[in-house]
Amino acid sequence: MAITKDTMIGQLLREKPEAAEILFQYGMGCIGCPSSQMESLEQAAAVHGIDLEELLKSLNEG
């Protein structure tokens, strides 16, 4: 699965559950809440003040 800025968190976690650990490392502790399931990685990075390119690199390498 290619992970992009448009990837929804819910889809990511269904297809790559191990990504949860990476998201936690970036301070995204609310990934289990219902609203985050329909949020894109770009939206989540903006809300949390996370460098999107760095996050995508970690998710695609991990």
N, CA, C and O atoms as a Tripos MOL2 file, in Angstrom:
@<TRIPOS>MOLECULE
protein
  248   247    62     0     0
PROTEIN
NO_CHARGES

@<TRIPOS>ATOM
      1 N           0.8440   -1.1790    0.0000 N.3       1 MET1
      2 CA          0.0000    0.0000    0.0000 C.3       1 MET1
      3 C           0.8890    1.2410    0.0000 C.2       1 MET1
      4 O           1.7610    1.3940    0.8550 O.2       1 MET1
      5 N           0.6590    2.1080   -0.9530 N.am      2 ALA2
      6 CA          1.3780    3.3850   -0.9830 C.3       2 ALA2
      7 C           0.6390    4.3620   -0.0750 C.2       2 ALA2
      8 O          -0.5490    4.6240   -0.2660 O.2       2 ALA2
      9 N           1.3410    4.8890    0.8980 N.am      3 ILE3
     10 CA          0.7380    5.8040    1.8670 C.3       3 ILE3
     11 C           1.0130    7.2300    1.4010 C.2       3 ILE3
     12 O           2.1630    7.6240    1.2090 O.2       3 ILE3
     13 N          -0.0660    7.9980    1.2230 N.am      4 THR4
     14 CA          0.0450    9.3700    0.7440 C.3       4 THR4
     15 C          -0.6360   10.3130    1.7220 C.2       4 THR4
     16 O          -1.2200    9.8780    2.7150 O.2       4 THR4
     17 N          -0.5570   11.5950    1.4380 N.am      5 LYS5
     18 CA         -1.1910   12.6050    2.2820 C.3       5 LYS5
     19 C          -2.7060   12.4250    2.3260 C.2       5 LYS5
     20 O          -3.3530   12.8610    3.2780 O.2       5 LYS5
     21 N          -3.2730   11.7880    1.3070 N.am      6 ASP6
     22 CA         -4.7140   11.5930    1.2270 C.3       6 ASP6
     23 C          -5.1990   10.2950    1.8670 C.2       6 ASP6
     24 O          -6.4040   10.0530    1.9410 O.2       6 ASP6
     25 N          -4.2710    9.4630    2.3280 N.am      7 THR7
     26 CA         -4.6420    8.2040    2.9740 C.3       7 THR7
     27 C          -5.4060    8.5100    4.2550 C.2       7 THR7
     28 O          -4.9630    9.3050    5.0840 O.2       7 THR7
     29 N          -6.5540    7.8690    4.4020 N.am      8 MET8
     30 CA         -7.3620    8.0350    5.6110 C.3       8 MET8
     31 C          -6.7610    7.1810    6.7280 C.2       8 MET8
     32 O          -6.2920    6.0680    6.4890 O.2       8 MET8
     33 N          -6.7820    7.7050    7.9250 N.am      9 ILE9
     34 CA         -6.1910    6.9910    9.0650 C.3       9 ILE9
     35 C          -6.8620    5.6350    9.2500 C.2       9 ILE9
     36 O          -6.1820    4.6380    9.4920 O.2       9 ILE9
     37 N          -8.1810    5.5890    9.1380 N.am     10 GLY10
     38 CA         -8.8950    4.3200    9.2900 C.3      10 GLY10
     39 C          -8.4350    3.2770    8.2840 C.2      10 GLY10
     40 O          -8.2170    2.1200    8.6430 O.2      10 GLY10
     41 N          -8.2870    3.6760    7.0290 N.am     11 GLN11
     42 CA         -7.8260    2.7760    5.9790 C.3      11 GLN11
     43 C          -6.4010    2.3060    6.2700 C.2      11 GLN11
     44 O          -6.0850    1.1240    6.1330 O.2      11 GLN11
     45 N          -5.5540    3.2400    6.6690 N.am     12 LEU12
     46 CA         -4.1650    2.9000    6.9890 C.3      12 LEU12
     47 C          -4.0940    1.8420    8.0770 C.2      12 LEU12
     48 O          -3.3590    0.8630    7.9530 O.2      12 LEU12
     49 N          -4.8590    2.0410    9.1400 N.am     13 LEU13
     50 CA         -4.8010    1.1150   10.2650 C.3      13 LEU13
     51 C          -5.4110   -0.2480    9.9320 C.2      13 LEU13
     52 O          -4.9940   -1.2620   10.4910 O.2      13 LEU13
     53 N          -6.3880   -0.2820    9.0330 N.am     14 ARG14
     54 CA         -6.9590   -1.5670    8.6070 C.3      14 ARG14
     55 C          -5.9670   -2.3460    7.7490 C.2      14 ARG14
     56 O          -5.8320   -3.5610    7.8910 O.2      14 ARG14
     57 N          -5.2770   -1.6390    6.8570 N.am     15 GLU15
     58 CA         -4.3780   -2.3090    5.9250 C.3      15 GLU15
     59 C          -2.9570   -2.4990    6.4670 C.2      15 GLU15
     60 O          -2.2240   -3.3840    6.0260 O.2      15 GLU15
     61 N          -2.5870   -1.6570    7.4260 N.am     16 LYS16
     62 CA         -1.2280   -1.7290    7.9820 C.3      16 LYS16
     63 C          -1.3000   -1.4120    9.4800 C.2      16 LYS16
     64 O          -0.8850   -0.3310    9.9000 O.2      16 LYS16
     65 N          -1.8210   -2.3390   10.2890 N.am     17 PRO17
     66 CA         -2.0210   -2.0810   11.7210 C.3      17 PRO17
     67 C          -0.7490   -1.6800   12.4640 C.2      17 PRO17
     68 O          -0.8120   -0.9770   13.4730 O.2      17 PRO17
     69 N           0.3920   -2.1200   11.9710 N.am     18 GLU18
     70 CA          1.6610   -1.7730   12.6290 C.3      18 GLU18
     71 C           1.9700   -0.2790   12.5080 C.2      18 GLU18
     72 O           2.8520    0.2230   13.2040 O.2      18 GLU18
     73 N           1.2630    0.4310   11.6410 N.am     19 ALA19
     74 CA          1.4610    1.8780   11.4890 C.3      19 ALA19
     75 C           1.0350    2.6300   12.7520 C.2      19 ALA19
     76 O           1.4710    3.7610   12.9690 O.2      19 ALA19
     77 N           0.1940    2.0210   13.5820 N.am     20 ALA20
     78 CA         -0.2610    2.6740   14.8100 C.3      20 ALA20
     79 C           0.9250    3.0780   15.6780 C.2      20 ALA20
     80 O           0.9210    4.1570   16.2720 O.2      20 ALA20
     81 N           1.9280    2.2290   15.7540 N.am     21 GLU21
     82 CA          3.1060    2.5230   16.5740 C.3      21 GLU21
     83 C           3.8220    3.7830   16.0560 C.2      21 GLU21
     84 O           4.2660    4.6130   16.8480 O.2      21 GLU21
     85 N           3.9290    3.9190   14.7550 N.am     22 ILE22
     86 CA          4.5770    5.1000   14.1680 C.3      22 ILE22
     87 C           3.7460    6.3470   14.4540 C.2      22 ILE22
     88 O           4.2900    7.3930   14.8080 O.2      22 ILE22
     89 N           2.4310    6.2350   14.3000 N.am     23 LEU23
     90 CA          1.5620    7.3830   14.5790 C.3      23 LEU23
     91 C           1.6870    7.8140   16.0370 C.2      23 LEU23
     92 O           1.7340    9.0080   16.3310 O.2      23 LEU23
     93 N           1.7400    6.8480   16.9460 N.am     24 PHE24
     94 CA          1.9190    7.1610   18.3760 C.3      24 PHE24
     95 C           3.2360    7.8910   18.6090 C.2      24 PHE24
     96 O           3.2990    8.8240   19.4090 O.2      24 PHE24
     97 N           4.2850    7.4700   17.9130 N.am     25 GLN25
     98 CA          5.5980    8.1090   18.0700 C.3      25 GLN25
     99 C           5.5570    9.5780   17.6640 C.2      25 GLN25
    100 O           6.3420   10.3880   18.1570 O.2      25 GLN25
    101 N           4.6460    9.9110   16.7710 N.am     26 TYR26
    102 CA          4.4970   11.2910   16.3190 C.3      26 TYR26
    103 C           3.4830   12.0670   17.1560 C.2      26 TYR26
    104 O           3.1650   13.2130   16.8380 O.2      26 TYR26
    105 N           2.9790   11.4560   18.2140 N.am     27 GLY27
    106 CA          2.0590   12.1510   19.1050 C.3      27 GLY27
    107 C           0.6040   12.0650   18.7070 C.2      27 GLY27
    108 O          -0.2240   12.8260   19.2060 O.2      27 GLY27
    109 N           0.2860   11.1560   17.8230 N.am     28 MET28
    110 CA         -1.1060   10.9800   17.4080 C.3      28 MET28
    111 C          -1.7580    9.9070   18.2750 C.2      28 MET28
    112 O          -2.0190    8.7950   17.8170 O.2      28 MET28
    113 N          -2.0110   10.2510   19.5090 N.am     29 GLY29
    114 CA         -2.5900    9.3020   20.4480 C.3      29 GLY29
    115 C          -4.0750    9.1040   20.2900 C.2      29 GLY29
    116 O          -4.6390    8.1840   20.8820 O.2      29 GLY29
    117 N          -4.7180    9.9350   19.5160 N.am     30 CYS30
    118 CA         -6.1770    9.8540   19.3770 C.3      30 CYS30
    119 C          -6.5930    9.0750   18.1350 C.2      30 CYS30
    120 O          -7.7220    9.2310   17.6680 O.2      30 CYS30
    121 N          -5.7170    8.2470   17.5940 N.am     31 ILE31
    122 CA         -6.0450    7.5430   16.3630 C.3      31 ILE31
    123 C          -7.1950    6.5560   16.5160 C.2      31 ILE31
    124 O          -7.7710    6.1220   15.5180 O.2      31 ILE31
    125 N          -7.5340    6.2010   17.7340 N.am     32 GLY32
    126 CA         -8.6400    5.2750   17.9490 C.3      32 GLY32
    127 C          -9.9930    5.9430   18.0160 C.2      32 GLY32
    128 O         -11.0160    5.2580   18.0160 O.2      32 GLY32
    129 N         -10.0260    7.2630   18.0750 N.am     33 CYS33
    130 CA        -11.3180    7.9370   18.1850 C.3      33 CYS33
    131 C         -12.0470    7.8800   16.8450 C.2      33 CYS33
    132 O         -11.4110    7.9050   15.7920 O.2      33 CYS33
    133 N         -13.3730    7.8040   16.8800 N.am     34 PRO34
    134 CA        -14.1490    7.6390   15.6400 C.3      34 PRO34
    135 C         -13.8930    8.7160   14.5890 C.2      34 PRO34
    136 O         -13.8340    8.4000   13.4010 O.2      34 PRO34
    137 N         -13.7420    9.9570   14.9850 N.am     35 SER35
    138 CA        -13.5650   11.0110   13.9840 C.3      35 SER35
    139 C         -12.2320   10.8920   13.2600 C.2      35 SER35
    140 O         -12.1290   11.2860   12.0980 O.2      35 SER35
    141 N         -11.2140   10.3600   13.9180 N.am     36 SER36
    142 CA         -9.9120   10.2440   13.2540 C.3      36 SER36
    143 C          -9.9390    9.2040   12.1420 C.2      36 SER36
    144 O          -9.0980    9.2390   11.2440 O.2      36 SER36
    145 N         -10.8800    8.2930   12.1900 N.am     37 GLN37
    146 CA        -10.9510    7.2420   11.1750 C.3      37 GLN37
    147 C         -11.2720    7.8000    9.7880 C.2      37 GLN37
    148 O         -10.9420    7.1850    8.7740 O.2      37 GLN37
    149 N         -11.9160    8.9640    9.7490 N.am     38 MET38
    150 CA        -12.2720    9.5890    8.4750 C.3      38 MET38
    151 C         -11.4160   10.8300    8.2110 C.2      38 MET38
    152 O         -11.8030   11.7140    7.4470 O.2      38 MET38
    153 N         -10.2660   10.8800    8.8440 N.am     39 GLU39
    154 CA         -9.3560   12.0110    8.6910 C.3      39 GLU39
    155 C          -8.1600   11.5620    7.8670 C.2      39 GLU39
    156 O          -7.6440   10.4610    8.0640 O.2      39 GLU39
    157 N          -7.7200   12.4090    6.9470 N.am     40 SER40
    158 CA         -6.5440   12.0620    6.1460 C.3      40 SER40
    159 C          -5.2800   12.3210    6.9560 C.2      40 SER40
    160 O          -5.3020   13.0440    7.9530 O.2      40 SER40
    161 N          -4.2000   11.7310    6.5190 N.am     41 LEU41
    162 CA         -2.9200   11.9700    7.1880 C.3      41 LEU41
    163 C          -2.5390   13.4390    7.0920 C.2      41 LEU41
    164 O          -1.9560   13.9870    8.0280 O.2      41 LEU41
    165 N          -2.8570   14.0770    5.9840 N.am     42 GLU42
    166 CA         -2.5700   15.5020    5.8300 C.3      42 GLU42
    167 C          -3.3310   16.3270    6.8700 C.2      42 GLU42
    168 O          -2.7620   17.2290    7.4850 O.2      42 GLU42
    169 N          -4.6110   16.0200    7.0660 N.am     43 GLN43
    170 CA         -5.4100   16.7430    8.0510 C.3      43 GLN43
    171 C          -4.8810   16.5030    9.4630 C.2      43 GLN43
    172 O          -4.7570   17.4410   10.2510 O.2      43 GLN43
    173 N          -4.5730   15.2560    9.7780 N.am     44 ALA44
    174 CA         -4.0890   14.9220   11.1100 C.3      44 ALA44
    175 C          -2.7440   15.5900   11.3940 C.2      44 ALA44
    176 O          -2.5170   16.0880   12.4970 O.2      44 ALA44
    177 N          -1.8620   15.6010   10.4110 N.am     45 ALA45
    178 CA         -0.5540   16.2340   10.5940 C.3      45 ALA45
    179 C          -0.7270   17.7260   10.8640 C.2      45 ALA45
    180 O          -0.0280   18.2930   11.7030 O.2      45 ALA45
    181 N          -1.6520   18.3560   10.1570 N.am     46 ALA46
    182 CA         -1.8930   19.7820   10.3500 C.3      46 ALA46
    183 C          -2.4200   20.0680   11.7510 C.2      46 ALA46
    184 O          -1.9830   21.0180   12.3990 O.2      46 ALA46
    185 N          -3.3490   19.2560   12.2140 N.am     47 VAL47
    186 CA         -3.9390   19.4420   13.5460 C.3      47 VAL47
    187 C          -2.8900   19.2740   14.6370 C.2      47 VAL47
    188 O          -2.8910   19.9980   15.6320 O.2      47 VAL47
    189 N          -2.0010   18.3150   14.4390 N.am     48 HIS48
    190 CA         -1.0000   17.9930   15.4630 C.3      48 HIS48
    191 C           0.3210   18.7290   15.2750 C.2      48 HIS48
    192 O           1.2380   18.5580   16.0790 O.2      48 HIS48
    193 N           0.4340   19.5400   14.2320 N.am     49 GLY49
    194 CA          1.6690   20.2800   14.0020 C.3      49 GLY49
    195 C           2.8410   19.3880   13.6380 C.2      49 GLY49
    196 O           3.9720   19.6270   14.0600 O.2      49 GLY49
    197 N           2.5620   18.3580   12.8520 N.am     50 ILE50
    198 CA          3.5790   17.3740   12.4790 C.3      50 ILE50
    199 C           4.0190   17.6190   11.0430 C.2      50 ILE50
    200 O           3.2000   17.9510   10.1860 O.2      50 ILE50
    201 N           5.3030   17.4550   10.7820 N.am     51 ASP51
    202 CA          5.8320   17.5710    9.4260 C.3      51 ASP51
    203 C           5.2880   16.4060    8.5980 C.2      51 ASP51
    204 O           5.6550   15.2540    8.8270 O.2      51 ASP51
    205 N           4.4190   16.7060    7.6440 N.am     52 LEU52
    206 CA          3.7550   15.6790    6.8520 C.3      52 LEU52
    207 C           4.7390   14.8270    6.0640 C.2      52 LEU52
    208 O           4.6070   13.6030    6.0310 O.2      52 LEU52
    209 N           5.7110   15.4480    5.4380 N.am     53 GLU53
    210 CA          6.6750   14.6870    4.6300 C.3      53 GLU53
    211 C           7.4760   13.7080    5.4850 C.2      53 GLU53
    212 O           7.7440   12.5830    5.0640 O.2      53 GLU53
    213 N           7.8500   14.1370    6.6750 N.am     54 GLU54
    214 CA          8.5880   13.2630    7.5990 C.3      54 GLU54
    215 C           7.7070   12.0860    8.0300 C.2      54 GLU54
    216 O           8.1660   10.9450    8.0790 O.2      54 GLU54
    217 N           6.4430   12.3730    8.3390 N.am     55 LEU55
    218 CA          5.5090   11.3220    8.7370 C.3      55 LEU55
    219 C           5.3220   10.3100    7.6100 C.2      55 LEU55
    220 O           5.3900    9.1030    7.8440 O.2      55 LEU55
    221 N           5.0880   10.7910    6.3930 N.am     56 LEU56
    222 CA          4.8960    9.8900    5.2590 C.3      56 LEU56
    223 C           6.1300    9.0330    5.0140 C.2      56 LEU56
    224 O           6.0190    7.8460    4.7040 O.2      56 LEU56
    225 N           7.2950    9.6330    5.1530 N.am     57 LYS57
    226 CA          8.5420    8.8660    4.9700 C.3      57 LYS57
    227 C           8.6200    7.7300    5.9960 C.2      57 LYS57
    228 O           8.9500    6.5960    5.6500 O.2      57 LYS57
    229 N           8.3150    8.0400    7.2490 N.am     58 SER58
    230 CA          8.3560    7.0130    8.3040 C.3      58 SER58
    231 C           7.3360    5.9180    8.0580 C.2      58 SER58
    232 O           7.6340    4.7390    8.2470 O.2      58 SER58
    233 N           6.1450    6.2910    7.6420 N.am     59 LEU59
    234 CA          5.0960    5.2960    7.4070 C.3      59 LEU59
    235 C           5.4100    4.4060    6.2060 C.2      59 LEU59
    236 O           5.1270    3.2080    6.2300 O.2      59 LEU59
    237 N           5.9800    4.9740    5.1780 N.am     60 ASN60
    238 CA          6.2860    4.1880    3.9830 C.3      60 ASN60
    239 C           7.5230    3.3150    4.1560 C.2      60 ASN60
    240 O           7.6650    2.2950    3.4830 O.2      60 ASN60
    241 N           8.4140    3.7120    5.0550 N.am     61 GLU61
    242 CA          9.6030    2.8940    5.3410 C.3      61 GLU61
    243 C           9.2840    1.7920    6.3380 C.2      61 GLU61
    244 O           9.8380    0.6950    6.2720 O.2      61 GLU61
    245 N           8.3690    2.1080    7.2760 N.am     62 GLY62
    246 CA          8.0580    1.1940    8.3750 C.3      62 GLY62
    247 C           7.2270    0.0760    8.0060 C.2      62 GLY62
    248 O           6.9020   -0.7570    8.8520 O.2      62 GLY62
@<TRIPOS>BOND
     1     1     2 1
     2     2     3 1
     3     3     4 2
     4     3     5 am
     5     5     6 1
     6     6     7 1
     7     7     8 2
     8     7     9 am
     9     9    10 1
    10    10    11 1
    11    11    12 2
    12    11    13 am
    13    13    14 1
    14    14    15 1
    15    15    16 2
    16    15    17 am
    17    17    18 1
    18    18    19 1
    19    19    20 2
    20    19    21 am
    21    21    22 1
    22    22    23 1
    23    23    24 2
    24    23    25 am
    25    25    26 1
    26    26    27 1
    27    27    28 2
    28    27    29 am
    29    29    30 1
    30    30    31 1
    31    31    32 2
    32    31    33 am
    33    33    34 1
    34    34    35 1
    35    35    36 2
    36    35    37 am
    37    37    38 1
    38    38    39 1
    39    39    40 2
    40    39    41 am
    41    41    42 1
    42    42    43 1
    43    43    44 2
    44    43    45 am
    45    45    46 1
    46    46    47 1
    47    47    48 2
    48    47    49 am
    49    49    50 1
    50    50    51 1
    51    51    52 2
    52    51    53 am
    53    53    54 1
    54    54    55 1
    55    55    56 2
    56    55    57 am
    57    57    58 1
    58    58    59 1
    59    59    60 2
    60    59    61 am
    61    61    62 1
    62    62    63 1
    63    63    64 2
    64    63    65 am
    65    65    66 1
    66    66    67 1
    67    67    68 2
    68    67    69 am
    69    69    70 1
    70    70    71 1
    71    71    72 2
    72    71    73 am
    73    73    74 1
    74    74    75 1
    75    75    76 2
    76    75    77 am
    77    77    78 1
    78    78    79 1
    79    79    80 2
    80    79    81 am
    81    81    82 1
    82    82    83 1
    83    83    84 2
    84    83    85 am
    85    85    86 1
    86    86    87 1
    87    87    88 2
    88    87    89 am
    89    89    90 1
    90    90    91 1
    91    91    92 2
    92    91    93 am
    93    93    94 1
    94    94    95 1
    95    95    96 2
    96    95    97 am
    97    97    98 1
    98    98    99 1
    99    99   100 2
   100    99   101 am
   101   101   102 1
   102   102   103 1
   103   103   104 2
   104   103   105 am
   105   105   106 1
   106   106   107 1
   107   107   108 2
   108   107   109 am
   109   109   110 1
   110   110   111 1
   111   111   112 2
   112   111   113 am
   113   113   114 1
   114   114   115 1
   115   115   116 2
   116   115   117 am
   117   117   118 1
   118   118   119 1
   119   119   120 2
   120   119   121 am
   121   121   122 1
   122   122   123 1
   123   123   124 2
   124   123   125 am
   125   125   126 1
   126   126   127 1
   127   127   128 2
   128   127   129 am
   129   129   130 1
   130   130   131 1
   131   131   132 2
   132   131   133 am
   133   133   134 1
   134   134   135 1
   135   135   136 2
   136   135   137 am
   137   137   138 1
   138   138   139 1
   139   139   140 2
   140   139   141 am
   141   141   142 1
   142   142   143 1
   143   143   144 2
   144   143   145 am
   145   145   146 1
   146   146   147 1
   147   147   148 2
   148   147   149 am
   149   149   150 1
   150   150   151 1
   151   151   152 2
   152   151   153 am
   153   153   154 1
   154   154   155 1
   155   155   156 2
   156   155   157 am
   157   157   158 1
   158   158   159 1
   159   159   160 2
   160   159   161 am
   161   161   162 1
   162   162   163 1
   163   163   164 2
   164   163   165 am
   165   165   166 1
   166   166   167 1
   167   167   168 2
   168   167   169 am
   169   169   170 1
   170   170   171 1
   171   171   172 2
   172   171   173 am
   173   173   174 1
   174   174   175 1
   175   175   176 2
   176   175   177 am
   177   177   178 1
   178   178   179 1
   179   179   180 2
   180   179   181 am
   181   181   182 1
   182   182   183 1
   183   183   184 2
   184   183   185 am
   185   185   186 1
   186   186   187 1
   187   187   188 2
   188   187   189 am
   189   189   190 1
   190   190   191 1
   191   191   192 2
   192   191   193 am
   193   193   194 1
   194   194   195 1
   195   195   196 2
   196   195   197 am
   197   197   198 1
   198   198   199 1
   199   199   200 2
   200   199   201 am
   201   201   202 1
   202   202   203 1
   203   203   204 2
   204   203   205 am
   205   205   206 1
   206   206   207 1
   207   207   208 2
   208   207   209 am
   209   209   210 1
   210   210   211 1
   211   211   212 2
   212   211   213 am
   213   213   214 1
   214   214   215 1
   215   215   216 2
   216   215   217 am
   217   217   218 1
   218   218   219 1
   219   219   220 2
   220   219   221 am
   221   221   222 1
   222   222   223 1
   223   223   224 2
   224   223   225 am
   225   225   226 1
   226   226   227 1
   227   227   228 2
   228   227   229 am
   229   229   230 1
   230   230   231 1
   231   231   232 2
   232   231   233 am
   233   233   234 1
   234   234   235 1
   235   235   236 2
   236   235   237 am
   237   237   238 1
   238   238   239 1
   239   239   240 2
   240   239   241 am
   241   241   242 1
   242   242   243 1
   243   243   244 2
   244   243   245 am
   245   245   246 1
   246   246   247 1
   247   247   248 2
@<TRIPOS>SUBSTRUCTURE
     1 MET1         2 RESIDUE 1 A MET
     2 ALA2         6 RESIDUE 1 A ALA
     3 ILE3        10 RESIDUE 1 A ILE
     4 THR4        14 RESIDUE 1 A THR
     5 LYS5        18 RESIDUE 1 A LYS
     6 ASP6        22 RESIDUE 1 A ASP
     7 THR7        26 RESIDUE 1 A THR
     8 MET8        30 RESIDUE 1 A MET
     9 ILE9        34 RESIDUE 1 A ILE
    10 GLY10       38 RESIDUE 1 A GLY
    11 GLN11       42 RESIDUE 1 A GLN
    12 LEU12       46 RESIDUE 1 A LEU
    13 LEU13       50 RESIDUE 1 A LEU
    14 ARG14       54 RESIDUE 1 A ARG
    15 GLU15       58 RESIDUE 1 A GLU
    16 LYS16       62 RESIDUE 1 A LYS
    17 PRO17       66 RESIDUE 1 A PRO
    18 GLU18       70 RESIDUE 1 A GLU
    19 ALA19       74 RESIDUE 1 A ALA
    20 ALA20       78 RESIDUE 1 A ALA
    21 GLU21       82 RESIDUE 1 A GLU
    22 ILE22       86 RESIDUE 1 A ILE
    23 LEU23       90 RESIDUE 1 A LEU
    24 PHE24       94 RESIDUE 1 A PHE
    25 GLN25       98 RESIDUE 1 A GLN
    26 TYR26      102 RESIDUE 1 A TYR
    27 GLY27      106 RESIDUE 1 A GLY
    28 MET28      110 RESIDUE 1 A MET
    29 GLY29      114 RESIDUE 1 A GLY
    30 CYS30      118 RESIDUE 1 A CYS
    31 ILE31      122 RESIDUE 1 A ILE
    32 GLY32      126 RESIDUE 1 A GLY
    33 CYS33      130 RESIDUE 1 A CYS
    34 PRO34      134 RESIDUE 1 A PRO
    35 SER35      138 RESIDUE 1 A SER
    36 SER36      142 RESIDUE 1 A SER
    37 GLN37      146 RESIDUE 1 A GLN
    38 MET38      150 RESIDUE 1 A MET
    39 GLU39      154 RESIDUE 1 A GLU
    40 SER40      158 RESIDUE 1 A SER
    41 LEU41      162 RESIDUE 1 A LEU
    42 GLU42      166 RESIDUE 1 A GLU
    43 GLN43      170 RESIDUE 1 A GLN
    44 ALA44      174 RESIDUE 1 A ALA
    45 ALA45      178 RESIDUE 1 A ALA
    46 ALA46      182 RESIDUE 1 A ALA
    47 VAL47      186 RESIDUE 1 A VAL
    48 HIS48      190 RESIDUE 1 A HIS
    49 GLY49      194 RESIDUE 1 A GLY
    50 ILE50      198 RESIDUE 1 A ILE
    51 ASP51      202 RESIDUE 1 A ASP
    52 LEU52      206 RESIDUE 1 A LEU
    53 GLU53      210 RESIDUE 1 A GLU
    54 GLU54      214 RESIDUE 1 A GLU
    55 LEU55      218 RESIDUE 1 A LEU
    56 LEU56      222 RESIDUE 1 A LEU
    57 LYS57      226 RESIDUE 1 A LYS
    58 SER58      230 RESIDUE 1 A SER
    59 LEU59      234 RESIDUE 1 A LEU
    60 ASN60      238 RESIDUE 1 A ASN
    61 GLU61      242 RESIDUE 1 A GLU
    62 GLY62      246 RESIDUE 1 A GLY
